[in-house]
Amino acid sequence: MTEFELITALTARLPTNDFVVRGAGDDCAVLELGSPGTQTLLKTDAVVEGIHFLPETEPARVGHKALARALSDIAAMGGTPTAALISLGLPRQFDPQRIQELYRGLNRLAARYQVAVVGGETTTNPERLWISVTVLGTVPRGQALLRSGAKMGDALFVTGELGGSLLGKHLDFEPRLDEGRWLAESGRVHAMMDVSDGLAGDLGHLLTASGGLGADLWAAALPISPAAKEQARQSDLSKPARVAALSDGEDFELVFAVPPGQAVPLLDGWKARFPQVRLSCIGKITAEPGIRLRTEDGIRPLNMKGYEHFS
């Protein structure tokens, strides 16, 4: 069973209540808890030694990544993070200095975005270190950006650059919180999510959530990172940079759909507001299901996937 088959099976009959506006299936849950003018966002994420970082990785960077992953999901909903809980699974012979350094990296990021770290849990884990982070956030009522709102003809945009994250970005990225809020406040975005498992895979989730739509991507418009190009050079092109940009994962950029008539005004506004952050129009939403890639040689189905646990 693949990761997403397991998720589908586990979420098929989850209990709910009147507080739930949006449950499983988006970057965050959306809850109605009675706060005037706002709704609550809830997200949990985890990083595991040997999967998301190596034993020799600088612990401050591990702490940064552990919190930043969850903050990226808050960003994808257009929200503002407020508080976090941290759970640690530690080998019995853990190094206290390593854990304190991990918290230093986590706390620096939390302070930068005014996120209160309000507690958590510690437990033993015989094999390896893991960190689980739960984040609370807020979003103006009715303004949360979901994966499910894309429409046929929408222009597809992605922030930043894609691919090659393994060379360092996956440990040091900044969650696109300011950008996500600006996009939500613009009122121009139909659907959005963060790119954590690779554009090819995550875009597929957005299309499925939006009713089984499809997309045409323009290869020449993909914002391929210098790291992806360097990775391709080091591998003698056994994994071309374009493939890395589509499938590597852990980019933690935002992919979103905008009505075609709003694409140019949004791009102009973005350049004025975020001049240091690249924004690329990479394709369009189609009625025909599936993702296709248009190159100089024509258009063909994009059969690659992003990262999946258990595969």
Backbone as a ProteinNet text record, in pm:
[ID]
protein_1_A
[PRIMARY]
MTEFELITALTARLPTNDFVVRGAGDDCAVLELGSPGTQTLLKTDAVVEGIHFLPETEPARVGHKALARALSDIAAMGGTPTAALISLGLPRQFDPQRIQELYRGLNRLAARYQVAVVGGETTTNPERLWISVTVLGTVPRGQALLRSGAKMGDALFVTGELGGSLLGKHLDFEPRLDEGRWLAESGRVHAMMDVSDGLAGDLGHLLTASGGLGADLWAAALPISPAAKEQARQSDLSKPARVAALSDGEDFELVFAVPPGQAVPLLDGWKARFPQVRLSCIGKITAEPGIRLRTEDGIRPLNMKGYEHFS
[TERTIARY]
85.1	0	88.3	60.2	137	92.3	170.9	138.7	-1.8	-34	-161.2	-278.5	-255.4	-359.5	-391.2	-287.6	-309.1	-385	-346	-415.7	-562.5	-590.7	-729.7	-808.6	-747.5	-816.6	-841.8	-743.8	-757	-852.7	-866.8	-950.6	-1091.9	-1124.2	-1254.4	-1370.7	-1353.8	-1464.9	-1421.7	-1353.2	-1308.9	-1426.8	-1430.6	-1536.8	-1520.1	-1627.5	-1623.3	-1721.7	-1728.1	-1826	-1852.9	-1932.7	-1976.4	-1865.8	-1751.1	-1641.2	-1559.4	-1574.7	-1489.3	-1546.4	-1469.9	-1504	-1441.1	-1315.7	-1242.6	-1154.2	-1172.4	-1093.7	-979.2	-958.3	-846.8	-861.3	-746.4	-747.2	-690.6	-657.4	-594.4	-463	-393.2	-266.3	-285.7	-398.7	-434.8	-583	-620.1	-761.2	-805.5	-932.3	-990.8	-1103.3	-1094.8	-1191.1	-1260.6	-1387.4	-1465.1	-1479.3	-1400.3	-1396.9	-1455.6	-1526.8	-1598.5	-1520.8	-1399.3	-1323.2	-1382.9	-1407	-1467.9	-1383.6	-1441	-1375.3	-1268.7	-1233.7	-1127	-1167.5	-1099	-1107.9	-970.1	-967	-842.8	-788.4	-657.4	-588.7	-513.2	-510.9	-443.5	-364.3	-235.7	-147.9	-46.8	-16.3	92.5	184.2	313.2	411.6	525.6	604.3	712.5	833.6	951.8	1075	1143.6	1202.4	1258.8	1403.2	1491.6	1633	1647.9	1728.5	1747.5	1651	1542.6	1445	1450.5	1436	1431.2	1562.2	1649.9	1781.7	1872.6	2002.4	2101	2152.9	2209.5	2262.1	2364	2440.7	2544.3	2493.9	2366.4	2312.4	2320.1	2358.8	2365.1	2229	2224.2	2094.4	2010.2	2072.4	1993.6	1916.6	1975.4	1907.4	1793.1	1809.8	1701.6	1582.3	1610.4	1502.5	1431.9	1510.3	1451.6	1357.5	1404.9	1324.1	1197	1208.4	1092.3	977.1	1006.9	901.6	862.5	959.8	932.5	837.4	846.6	755.7	609.7	581.1	443.5	401.7	494.2	461.5	433	498.2	472.1	327.8	272.8	132.8	38.8	72.7	-6.5	-1.8	117.2	132.1	43.2	34.1	-44.9	-193.8	-239.1	-379.3	-401.2	-293.2	-304.3	-314.7	-264.2	-284.1	-164.7	-184.8	-82	-63.4	57.3	79	80.9	34.3	29.3	103.1	92.5	151	187.4	285	331.7	354.6	331.6	365.4	470.2	570.8	682.5	688.7	683.6	703.1	834	910.3	1041.2	1042.3	1093	1124.6	1275.9	1331.4	1477	1530.8	1644.8	1713.6	1751.9	1763.8	1794.1	1927.5	2025	2157.1	2168.4	2072.2	2075.4	2177.1	2216.8	2311.9	2232.7	2230.8	2152.6	2192.4	2322.7	2366.9	2306.7	2296.8	2236.7	2091.1	2015.8	1875.1	1859.2	1946.1	1940.9	1971.8	2067.6	2098.5	1981.4	1917	1798.7	1693.3	1670.7	1571.6	1614.5	1744.1	1789.5	1749	1766.5	1724.8	1575.1	1501.5	1355.5	1307	1365	1321	1350.6	1463.4	1494.7	1387.4	1346.2	1242.2	1109.9	1076.2	950.7	947.8	1059.2	1063.6	1048.7	1105.4	1097.9	953.7	870.1	730.3	634.3	687	606.7	517.7	576.1	507	547.1	450.6	478.5	493.9	601.6	619	567.2	455.7	379.1	381.1	467.5	476.3	497	462.5	478.9	490.5	577	591	729.3	785.6	908.2	885.7	947.9	936.3	1063.6	1083.3	1198.5	1162.6	1261.4	1248.6	1380.9	1383.3	1511	1604.4	1550.8	1634.7	1690.2	1609	1651	1570.6	1619.3	1553.1	1438.5	1328.4	1222.7	1160.9	1109.3	1046.9	912.3	807.2	673.8	630.1	580.4	541.7	394	318.2	179	168.1	107.7	98.2	-47.8	-80.8	-208.3	-187.5	-289.4	-283.2	-421.4	-427.5	-555.3	-561.9	-684	-708.2	-840.1	-852.8	-981.5	-1093.4	-1208	-1318.1	-1351.4	-1355.9	-1390.5	-1278.6	-1158	-1047.9	-944.5	-956.2	-857.7	-854.7	-734.2	-717.9	-707.5	-799.3	-804.6	-742.1	-722.6	-674.4	-786.4	-909.6	-1022.5	-1091.5	-1036.7	-1110.6	-1066.5	-969.7	-920.6	-1031.4	-1026.3	-1127.6	-1060.4	-1133.1	-1081.6	-1042.6	-924	-874.5	-788.3	-786.8	-702.6	-555.8	-485.7	-340.1	-275.8	-169.7	-96.4	32.3	54.9	175.3	249.4	380.5	459.3	560.5	580.2	677.5	817.1	918.3	1056.3	1108.3	1196.2	1259.8	1246.7	1253.7	1223.3	1342	1353.2	1452.5	1582.4	1654.1	1785	1786	1672.3	1663.5	1758.7	1793.2	1880.8	2017.3	2057.6	2186.8	2186.3	2072.6	2072.8	1942.7	1863.6	1743.5	1646.2	1637.6	1537.5	1561.5	1682.3	1712.7	1702.1	1706.4	1720.2	1608.8	1508.6	1408.4	1328.3	1277.6	1187.1	1044.3	953.4	814.5	757	673.7	622.4	499.8	515.9	401.9	352.1	440.5	398.4	335.3	396.7	345.7	208	191.9	63.7	-48.2	-21.1	-123.7	-159.2	-56.1	-82.1	-169	-140.6	-220.1	-364.5	-383.8	-520.1	-594.4	-526.4	-589.7	-621.6	-548	-570.9	-707.7	-763.3	-891.5	-886	-765.9	-751.7	-724.9	-695.7	-649.1	-764.5	-780.6	-886.2	-845.2	-719.5	-672.7	-522.8	-473.4	-329.7	-288.5	-162.2	-101.1	49.5	118.5	264	323.1	442.3	509.7	610.1	567.6	654.7	702.2	624.1	658.5	691.3	717.3	747.8	628.5	653.3	545.3	456.7	516.7	437.4	337	378.2	287.5	188.3	234.4	145.3	43.2	82	-15.6	-126	-89.8	-190.7	-292.3	-247.2	-340.2	-435.7	-383.8	-469.1	-573.8	-532.3	-625.9	-732.9	-693.7	-791	-890.7	-839.7	-927.6	-1023.2	-985.2	-1068.1	-1163.2	-1186.9	-1286	-1231.9	-1102.1	-1045.3	-1008.2	-970.7	-925.3	-784.5	-733.2	-598.5	-519.1	-397	-311.9	-215.1	-188.8	-80.1	30.5	151.2	266.8	359.2	422.4	515.4	657.2	728.2	862.6	954.5	945.7	1035.1	1008.7	890.2	854.8	887.6	926.8	955.3	1074.9	1061.1	1172	1270.4	1363.4	1458.8	1568.7	1593	1690.9	1833.6	1927.9	2069.1	2115.1	2060.3	2098.4	2057.2	1939.3	1895.5	1986.3	2029	2119	2255.5	2302	2429.5	2418.5	2307.3	2284.2	2285.7	2223.4	2223	2363.4	2441.5	2578.8	2663	2646.8	2724.8	2688.5	2563.4	2518.4	2532.6	2603	2619.6	2485.3	2389.6	2256.2	2177.8	2216	2133.5	1997.3	1991.2	1864.4	1860.6	1802.1	1802	1742	1785.7	1739.2	1588.3	1529	1383.7	1311.6	1364.5	1304.3	1315.8	1429.7	1448.1	1347.6	1326.5	1232.8	1090.4	1057.1	920.9	900.5	1007.4	985.7	1068.1	1166.3	1255.6	1183.9	1097.7	1030.1	1108.8	1043.5	1098.1	1142.5	1069.2	1092.7	1025.5	908.3	830.6	800.6	768.4	716.2	563.4	496.6	351.6	312.6	219.6	162.5	15.3	-32.1	-169.4	-230.5	-363.8	-441.9	-515.1	-509.7	-564	-648.6	-763.9	-840.4	-753.6	-767.5	-676.5	-676.3	-791.1	-797.3	-728.5	-696	-629.2	-478.5	-430.1	-290.5	-193.7	-214.9	-122.3	-128.6	-248.7	-251.7	-186.3	-206.1	-144.6	7.1	57.3	202.3	262.3	193.4	242.4	245	137.5	132.9	239.5	264.5	367.5	505.6	537.9	669.2	691.1	583.9	595.2	609.6	542.1	540.6	657.6	695.6	800.6	905.6	979.4	1072.6	1185	1214.6	1325.3	1281.5	1151.3	1099.6	1042.7	1097.2	1053.7	910.7	831.9	698.3	685.1	646.4	642.9	505.2	455	334.9	380.6	340.8	397.3	299.6	176.1	81.3	-61.8	-154.4	-296.1	-373.5	-488.1	-578.9	-664.8	-684.3	-763.1	-876.8	-977	-1086.6	-1041.8	-949.1	-899.1	-812.6	-845.7	-766.9	-623	-537.4	-396.7	-312	-182	-86.8	-5.4	8.8	86.6	196.3	307.6	422.1	444.4	444.2	466.7	613.6	682.7	823	836.4	961.4	984.4	952.5	941.1	910.6	763.5	680.4	538.2	489.6	372.8	313	294.2	326	316.8	269.4	210.7	168	286.8	266.8	368.9	339.6	415.2	386.4	464.4	560.6	640	558	599.8	534.7	634.6	583.3	669.6	710.4	763.4	811	693.4	704	604.6	674.7	631.6	678.1	623.9	697.7	661.1	677.4	715.7	727.4	870.5
-119.5	0	124	219.3	342.6	437.2	543.1	643.1	699	736.4	804.8	707.4	582.5	481.2	460.5	458.2	443.6	563.8	685.4	805.6	800.9	761.2	752.4	653.4	538.8	437.8	486.9	554.1	597.5	714.1	797.3	917.2	898.7	778.8	757.1	778.1	743.7	751.5	817.9	927.6	996.5	1063.6	1058.9	1131.1	1281.6	1354.8	1500	1561.2	1694.5	1763.6	1901.6	1980.7	2108.9	2213.6	2187	2282.8	2273.6	2164.3	2139	2206.3	2301.2	2362.7	2282.9	2242.1	2161.7	2064.8	1936.1	1835.5	1785.1	1653.4	1594	1619.7	1640.3	1657.7	1789.7	1879.2	2005.7	2019.7	2130.7	2150.7	2164.8	2222.3	2233.8	2202.6	2164	2162.5	2305.2	2335.7	2466.4	2443.1	2511.3	2493.2	2624.8	2615.4	2731.4	2723.1	2804.4	2797.6	2921.9	3002.6	3115.2	3243.8	3249.7	3374.6	3476.1	3599.3	3697.9	3723	3699	3732.9	3638	3536.3	3445.8	3300.3	3213.5	3069.1	3017.8	2899	2841.2	2738.5	2743.6	2644.3	2550.1	2421.9	2320.9	2229	2210.4	2130	2055	1931.1	1857.1	1800.8	1791.5	1739.7	1678.5	1593.9	1525.8	1511	1512.5	1478.9	1365.3	1273.2	1151.2	1137.5	1108.1	1087.5	972.6	996.1	896.1	909.8	985.8	1012	1158.8	1247.8	1391.6	1463.3	1399.5	1454.8	1339.2	1365.4	1263.1	1278.7	1173.8	1185.1	1296.7	1324.6	1428.2	1568.2	1583.6	1715.8	1806.6	1932.4	2029.2	2035.4	2013.4	2003.7	2130.5	2248.6	2372	2374.3	2319.7	2314	2213	2106.3	2008.8	2075	2150.4	2218.9	2319.9	2394.9	2490.5	2419	2309.7	2238.1	2182	2127.4	2064.6	2163	2285.4	2385	2444.7	2469.7	2535.8	2454.1	2320.9	2237.1	2264.6	2270.7	2296.7	2439.8	2535.3	2673.6	2688.7	2608	2612.7	2575	2481.8	2445	2556.7	2626.8	2744.3	2848.5	2867.9	2962.6	2924.6	2795.3	2749.3	2775.4	2798.9	2831.7	2982.4	3060.3	3205.5	3250.6	3169.8	3197.2	3256.2	3280.2	3332.6	3234.1	3181.7	3087.5	3160.3	3091	3154.5	3074.6	2942	2862.4	2724.7	2661.3	2529.9	2439.9	2310.8	2205.6	2116.2	2076.4	1997.8	1864.1	1754	1621.4	1563.5	1503.6	1447	1298.4	1219.3	1080	1065.6	1025.1	1027.9	888.5	851.1	728.9	739.2	625.9	628	696.2	679	740.2	867.6	958.7	1080.8	1180.5	1272.5	1377.2	1503.3	1541.7	1659.7	1786	1802.8	1922.6	1927.1	1811	1804.8	1850.7	1809.5	1845.7	1994.4	2046.4	2189.5	2272.8	2228.5	2298.6	2289.6	2174.2	2158.2	2262.1	2276.6	2374.9	2517.1	2542.8	2677.8	2715.1	2622.3	2648.8	2664.4	2578.9	2585.8	2716.5	2754.7	2875.6	3002	3003.7	3121.7	3144.8	3037.4	3051.6	3091	3029.5	3062.9	3210.8	3261.6	3402.4	3494.6	3455.1	3538.5	3558.9	3459.3	3468.2	3479.3	3513.1	3535.3	3415.3	3297.6	3173.4	3134.7	3119.2	3076.2	2924.7	2875.5	2731.2	2702.4	2630.7	2625.7	2489.7	2398.3	2268.7	2156.6	2035	1920.4	1791.9	1702.1	1569.4	1516.2	1438.3	1365.4	1217.6	1132.9	989.4	923.6	798.2	725.9	660.7	653.1	582.3	510.1	379	306.9	331.6	355.8	354.5	489.8	594.2	720.5	836.1	956.3	1078.2	1112.9	1156.1	1216.2	1334.3	1428.1	1548.3	1567.6	1580.6	1608	1746.5	1826.8	1965.1	1984.1	2036.9	2074.1	2225.6	2288.3	2434.3	2477.1	2577.2	2646.9	2777.6	2817.4	2944.7	3002.6	3120.5	3185.3	3229.9	3247.1	3299.6	3375.4	3488.5	3557.3	3463	3474.9	3382.6	3381.2	3261.3	3242.3	3270.3	3301.3	3340	3229.7	3118.4	3009.4	2959.9	2946.1	2897	2744.3	2677.5	2532.3	2480.5	2349.4	2285.8	2270.3	2283.1	2233.2	2335.7	2456.1	2558.3	2586.7	2511.6	2539.8	2522.1	2601.3	2597.1	2587.1	2526.9	2512.9	2650.1	2656.7	2780.6	2862.6	2829.8	2903.5	2897	3006.6	3007.9	2948	2869.1	2806.8	2883.6	2917.4	2988.1	2906.8	2928.4	2871.5	2975.9	2982.7	3076.4	3015.7	3101.4	3057.3	2971.1	2876.6	2786.4	2643.2	2548.6	2409.1	2318	2212.2	2108	2131.2	2020.7	2028.3	2061.7	2047	2086.8	2008.2	1886.5	1802.7	1866.3	1959.3	2025.2	2130.5	2148.8	2237.9	2308.7	2339.9	2419.6	2351.2	2219.6	2149.9	2170	2214.1	2240.2	2387.6	2475.9	2619.2	2705.7	2646.9	2727.7	2813.9	2925.4	3011.5	2986.6	2953	2932.2	3059.9	3046.7	3163	3222.9	3257.6	3306	3442.1	3537.1	3669.5	3659.5	3578.2	3562.3	3495.3	3392.2	3323.4	3413.9	3495.9	3589.6	3691.8	3741.9	3840.7	3780.3	3658	3592.9	3573.6	3532.5	3514.6	3647.9	3752.7	3884	3944.4	3901.2	3956.2	3918.8	3807.8	3760.9	3705.5	3684.8	3640.5	3491	3422	3283.7	3186.6	3092.5	2991.6	2872.8	2830.4	2712.4	2724.3	2668.1	2675.9	2561.9	2520.4	2426.3	2445.8	2389.9	2400.4	2279.2	2297	2192.2	2125.6	2016.4	1945.1	1811.9	1749.2	1617.8	1621.6	1739.6	1753.8	1809.5	1900	1964.7	1863.7	1762.3	1665.7	1594.5	1560.2	1491.3	1584	1697.7	1786.3	1854.8	1891.1	1947.3	1845.6	1719.2	1615.4	1612.4	1635.5	1639.2	1758.1	1872.7	1990.8	1966	1903.6	1876.1	1775.9	1673.9	1575.3	1641.1	1723.8	1791.3	1887	1937.5	2032.5	1963.2	1834.8	1764.3	1682.2	1650.7	1567.6	1643.4	1769.3	1848.3	1805.4	1865.9	1837.7	1965.9	1953.7	2071.1	2049.1	2155.4	2160.1	2246.7	2190.6	2264.4	2297.9	2413.3	2457.7	2436.4	2344.3	2308.7	2430	2517.1	2633.2	2732.1	2725.2	2820.5	2769.3	2642.6	2587.9	2660.1	2708.9	2781.3	2682.7	2633.6	2531.9	2599.3	2548.3	2610.8	2583.6	2671.7	2643.1	2512.8	2480.7	2355.9	2235.2	2240.1	2128.8	2113.5	2226.1	2220.5	2165.4	2204.9	2153.8	2004.9	1964.5	1823.2	1741.5	1796.1	1727.2	1718.2	1825.3	1824.4	1720.1	1710.2	1614.7	1470.4	1449.4	1313.4	1280.5	1367.8	1347.9	1333.7	1414.1	1421.7	1290.8	1201.4	1081.8	1118.9	1233.9	1289.4	1434.5	1463.9	1599.7	1699.6	1824.9	1928.7	1945.1	1930.6	1943.9	1837.3	1715.6	1607.7	1639.2	1691.5	1728.8	1835.9	1933.8	2041.5	1990.3	1885.3	1831.4	1729.2	1662.1	1544.8	1539.2	1625.9	1612	1620.3	1718.3	1738.4	1827.5	1862.9	1948.9	2085.3	2136.7	2273.2	2373.3	2338.6	2422.7	2559	2554.9	2672	2659	2760.2	2759.8	2745.5	2654.4	2642.5	2681.4	2764.6	2813.8	2845.3	2849	2870.1	3002.8	3077.7	3213.4	3226.1	3292.3	3315.4	3383.1	3344.3	3397.9	3550.1	3613	3758.5	3828.3	3753.5	3811.1	3784	3706.6	3663.5	3781.1	3870.5	3982.9	4080.3	4122.1	4210.3	4148	4017.8	3952	3951.8	3922.3	3920.4	4058.9	4162.8	4299.6	4335.5	4297.9	4326.1	4250.9	4127	4045.6	4110	4152.2	4211.8	4336	4412.1	4531.4	4495.2	4389.4	4352.7	4262.6	4169.2	4071.4	4069.5	4178.1	4186.7	4083.6	4028.1	3932.3	3787.4	3764.4	3627.4	3604.9	3507.7	3477	3422.9	3462.4	3407.2	3372.9	3248.4	3199.9	3145.6	3184.7	3122.2	3000	2881.1	2757.2	2675.5	2722.2	2644	2685.9	2596.2	2627.3	2501.1	2523.9	2415.7	2377.9	2248	2198.3	2109.4	2091.2	1999.3	1854.3	1827.7	1691.4	1650.2	1540.5	1498.2	1464.9	1462.3	1429.6	1553.9	1536.5	1645.7	1617.8	1718.8	1706.9	1812.8	1779.2	1869.8	1908.4	2038	2089.1	2128.7	2068.1	2098.9	2144.2	2171.3	2211	2098.1	1975.5	1859.5	1822.4	1900.4	1869.9	1855.2	1793.9	1777.3	1629.4	1588.4	1447.4	1433.8	1321	1300.1	1303	1362.4	1364.3	1250.7	1143.9	1023.6	1015.1	1103.5	1096.4	1140.6	1097	1133	1204.3	1263	1318.9	1213.9	1258.9	1166.9	1099.4	970.2	897.6	808.5	817.1	720.8	582.2	481	339.7	292.3	383	339.2	293.8
0	0	0	-88.6	-94.5	16.6	35.1	136.9	116.8	-6.9	-29.9	-32.2	-66.4	-50.6	96.7	179.9	323.6	378.8	338.9	385.9	346.4	222.8	177	261.2	290.2	370.3	512.6	571.7	711	727.9	625.9	638.9	585.5	541.1	477.5	573.5	701.7	796.6	927.5	919.2	1039.2	1109	1243	1314.1	1298.1	1306.1	1292.7	1391	1394.4	1478.6	1419.5	1490	1435.8	1430.8	1493	1489.9	1360.8	1286.5	1170.4	1046.1	991.1	863	749.3	768.8	670.8	746.9	723.2	792.2	707.8	709.8	636.5	486.9	421.4	275.9	228.5	320.6	284	359.7	337.3	406.2	556.6	598.2	739.8	755.9	876.8	912.4	942.3	913.1	943.4	1044.1	1159.2	1266.7	1298.2	1333.5	1377.2	1529	1600.7	1746.7	1812.3	1734.6	1792.9	1804.8	1750.6	1756.6	1659	1703.3	1613.3	1489.5	1374.2	1248.2	1200.6	1278.8	1237.2	1256	1182.5	1201.7	1240.6	1298.4	1349	1251.5	1227.8	1146.9	1240	1204.8	1285.9	1194.4	1226.6	1142.2	1227.2	1190.6	1253	1144.9	1175.3	1081	1162.3	1098.1	1169.1	1078.5	1140.5	1070.4	1145.8	1068.6	1124.7	1078.3	1172.1	1140.2	1040.2	937.3	833.1	717.8	738.2	631.3	589.8	687	659.7	691.2	764.5	795.9	835.1	833	863.5	1006.5	1063.9	1200.8	1217.1	1111.6	1121.2	1087	1051.8	1020.5	1142.7	1119.6	1229.4	1298.6	1429.8	1497.1	1488.3	1484.9	1472.4	1340.8	1235.8	1106.1	1110.4	1185.8	1203	1272.8	1379	1448.9	1361	1283.3	1188.6	1092.4	1033.7	935.6	998.8	1120.2	1184.3	1198.6	1241.7	1254.8	1120.4	1033.9	906.5	819.5	825.8	746.9	783.5	912.6	954.9	921.9	936.4	901.7	752.6	669.6	525.5	494.3	570.9	550.2	594.6	701.7	740.4	628.9	570.5	459.6	342.3	313.9	199.7	215.9	338.4	363.6	372.4	360.5	374.7	518.2	613.3	754.6	825.5	954.8	1044.2	1159.1	1180.8	1290.9	1424.7	1529.1	1660.7	1767.8	1767.8	1875.5	1823.9	1892.3	1850.5	1971.5	1952.1	2046.6	1982.3	2059.7	2007.5	2081.5	2006.2	2064.1	2013.2	2104.8	2072.9	2103.1	2009.5	2033.7	2035.8	2150.1	2169.6	2199.6	2138.4	2180.9	2328.2	2394.7	2538.4	2566.8	2479.3	2498.5	2414.9	2428.2	2347.8	2403.6	2317.7	2352.5	2390.6	2518.6	2558.1	2482.4	2454.5	2382.8	2243	2180	2046.2	2049.6	2149.6	2157.7	2190.3	2274.6	2304.3	2179.5	2099	1974	1877.1	1872.7	1788.2	1826.6	1956.4	2002.9	1972.9	1972.9	1940	1797.5	1704.4	1567.3	1554.7	1623.1	1620.8	1682.9	1796.9	1866.5	1787.1	1715.9	1633.6	1529.1	1462.9	1360.8	1424.5	1537.1	1604.9	1643.8	1696	1736.1	1616	1502.2	1382.3	1338.1	1356.8	1313.4	1431.7	1548.9	1668.7	1700.5	1689.2	1723.9	1865.6	1954.4	2091	2093.7	2153.3	2173.8	2314.3	2324.6	2449	2517.9	2471.6	2537.8	2438.4	2482.2	2394.9	2474.1	2428.7	2489.4	2456.4	2547.1	2517.8	2547.1	2465.2	2483	2432.2	2464.5	2411.6	2278.5	2193.4	2066.1	2043.1	2048.7	2052.8	1935	1816	1697.2	1657.5	1663.9	1603.1	1661.3	1635.1	1678	1582.7	1638.3	1556.3	1630.2	1554.5	1608.8	1540.5	1619.1	1566.7	1614	1520.6	1551	1515.6	1611.5	1587.9	1598.7	1499.2	1494.8	1488.3	1567.3	1558.3	1483.2	1407.5	1338	1322.5	1264.1	1238.1	1092.5	1046.1	912	917.6	848.2	846.5	800	866.3	837.4	688.9	632.1	491.7	393.8	444.4	354.9	336.3	407.3	393.5	250	195.3	59.1	61.8	-6.3	-9.6	-138.5	-142.3	-265.7	-368.6	-325.8	-404.3	-492.7	-508.5	-580.3	-722.7	-776.2	-912.4	-1014.9	-1120.6	-1226.1	-1363.2	-1457.1	-1592.6	-1648.8	-1708.4	-1766.2	-1673.8	-1544.4	-1450.4	-1490.8	-1465	-1481.4	-1356.6	-1378.5	-1268.7	-1242.5	-1114.7	-1073.9	-968.8	-959.3	-850.4	-804.3	-673.3	-617.2	-619.5	-617	-600	-712.2	-676.4	-772.1	-722.5	-815.1	-783.8	-810.6	-728.4	-752	-676.9	-653.1	-592.9	-445.2	-378.5	-238.4	-148.5	-190.5	-109	-87	-173.1	-157.5	-47.2	20.6	136.1	166.2	64.1	87.4	181.8	177.8	259.6	409	446.8	586.9	623.2	526.3	553.7	496.1	433.6	363.9	461.6	408.6	483.8	435.9	526.2	483.8	424.9	322.3	248	318.3	445.9	523.7	475.3	456.4	409.3	270.8	186.6	50.3	50.4	134.5	141	187.9	289.8	337.6	230.3	162.2	56.5	-53.3	-90.1	-194.3	-149.1	-23.6	26.9	30.6	75.9	86	-50.7	-153.4	-287.7	-342.8	-295.9	-346.8	-486.5	-539.7	-678.7	-691.9	-582.9	-590.5	-568.3	-659.9	-649.1	-562.3	-570.6	-496.9	-476.9	-364.6	-337.9	-245.5	-257.1	-163.4	-167	-67.7	-72.3	-144.1	-198	-274.8	-181.4	-120.1	-27	-82.6	-170.8	-224.8	-373.5	-427.6	-569.9	-644.8	-739.3	-812.6	-884	-947.9	-1023.3	-934.1	-812.8	-722	-656.1	-605.5	-530.9	-620.7	-741.6	-834.3	-861.6	-870	-888.9	-776.3	-650.7	-537.8	-550	-592.2	-609.5	-717.5	-826.5	-936.4	-894.6	-820.8	-772.4	-677.7	-586.1	-490.7	-559.9	-676.6	-750.9	-847.7	-827.2	-906.1	-1019.7	-1017.3	-1123.1	-1248	-1233.8	-1347.6	-1388.9	-1495	-1541.7	-1555.2	-1608.4	-1626	-1740.5	-1813.4	-1910.8	-1853.1	-1843.3	-1793.8	-1909.7	-1901.7	-2005.6	-1953.7	-2016.2	-1969.1	-1963	-2061.2	-2067	-1954.7	-1893	-1787.5	-1648.4	-1634.5	-1502.1	-1440	-1317.9	-1252.5	-1189.3	-1267.6	-1221.6	-1139.6	-1021.7	-932.5	-979.2	-945.2	-972.8	-908	-790.5	-722.7	-804.9	-867.9	-952.4	-1073.5	-1130.5	-1245.2	-1204.5	-1086.3	-1037.6	-1006.9	-948.8	-919.9	-1047.9	-1153.4	-1282.5	-1339.9	-1324.9	-1375.8	-1303.4	-1173.3	-1094.8	-1128	-1171.9	-1203.1	-1351.1	-1424.9	-1570	-1640.8	-1592.8	-1654.1	-1645.7	-1554	-1535.3	-1478	-1410.2	-1365.2	-1409.4	-1524.5	-1577.3	-1479.6	-1489.1	-1397.9	-1404	-1522.4	-1534.8	-1453.3	-1455.2	-1376.2	-1227.7	-1185.3	-1045.5	-1004	-1091.1	-1059.8	-1043.1	-1113.9	-1109.3	-998.6	-955.8	-870.7	-743	-723.2	-608.7	-474.8	-459.3	-331.9	-238.3	-126.6	-21.7	-74.3	-173.8	-219.4	-126.2	-74.1	15.5	-45.6	-174.3	-243.1	-248.9	-303.6	-315.8	-462.3	-490.6	-624.4	-613.2	-707	-693.6	-830.2	-830.7	-953.1	-944.9	-1056.2	-1061.9	-1189.2	-1184.7	-1307.7	-1413.1	-1539.9	-1642.2	-1650.8	-1627.4	-1633.9	-1518.3	-1413.5	-1296.8	-1295	-1391.2	-1387.3	-1397.2	-1491.6	-1510.3	-1392.7	-1347.1	-1230	-1106.6	-1085.7	-970.6	-983.5	-1103	-1123.8	-1103.6	-1149.7	-1130.1	-981.4	-911.3	-768.3	-691.8	-733	-667.7	-683.5	-803	-827.7	-743.2	-719.6	-636.3	-488.7	-445.6	-303.9	-264.9	-354.3	-323.6	-434.9	-452	-565	-560.4	-442.6	-430.2	-448.9	-464	-473	-612.8	-680.7	-816.6	-816.7	-915	-936.2	-1083.2	-1113.5	-1251.4	-1285.6	-1401.2	-1456.9	-1535.3	-1490.9	-1544.5	-1627.9	-1642.5	-1721.1	-1693.9	-1724.2	-1705.8	-1668	-1605.6	-1566.5	-1687.6	-1707.2	-1820.2	-1769.9	-1856.4	-1823.5	-1836.6	-1926.3	-1946.3	-1828.4	-1761.1	-1644.3	-1681.8	-1579.8	-1599.9	-1618.8	-1602.6	-1621.1	-1746.6	-1830.9	-1953.5	-1954.2	-2016.3	-2024	-2169.1	-2195.3	-2330.6	-2344.1	-2437.4	-2465	-2609.9	-2650.3	-2789.6	-2886.4	-2834.7	-2919.7	-2921.1	-2852.2	-2848.4	-2705.6	-2690.5	-2558.9	-2530.6	-2408.4	-2372.3	-2227.9	-2191.6	-2053	-1958.3	-1841.9	-1738.8	-1642.1	-1653.2	-1575.2	-1444.8	-1424.5	-1301.8	-1181.7	-1066.7	-941.4	-851.9	-745.8	-644.7	-543.7	-431.2	-328	-258.8	-233.7	-156.2	-55.2	71.2	169.5	133.3	166	146.2	2.9	-90.6	-230.8	-259.8
[MASK]
+++++++++++++++++++++++++++++++++++++++++++++++++++++++++++++++++++++++++++++++++++++++++++++++++++++++++++++++++++++++++++++++++++++++++++++++++++++++++++++++++++++++++++++++++++++++++++++++++++++++++++++++++++++++++++++++++++++++++++++++++++++++++++++++++++++++++++++++++++++++++++++++++++++++++++++++++++++++

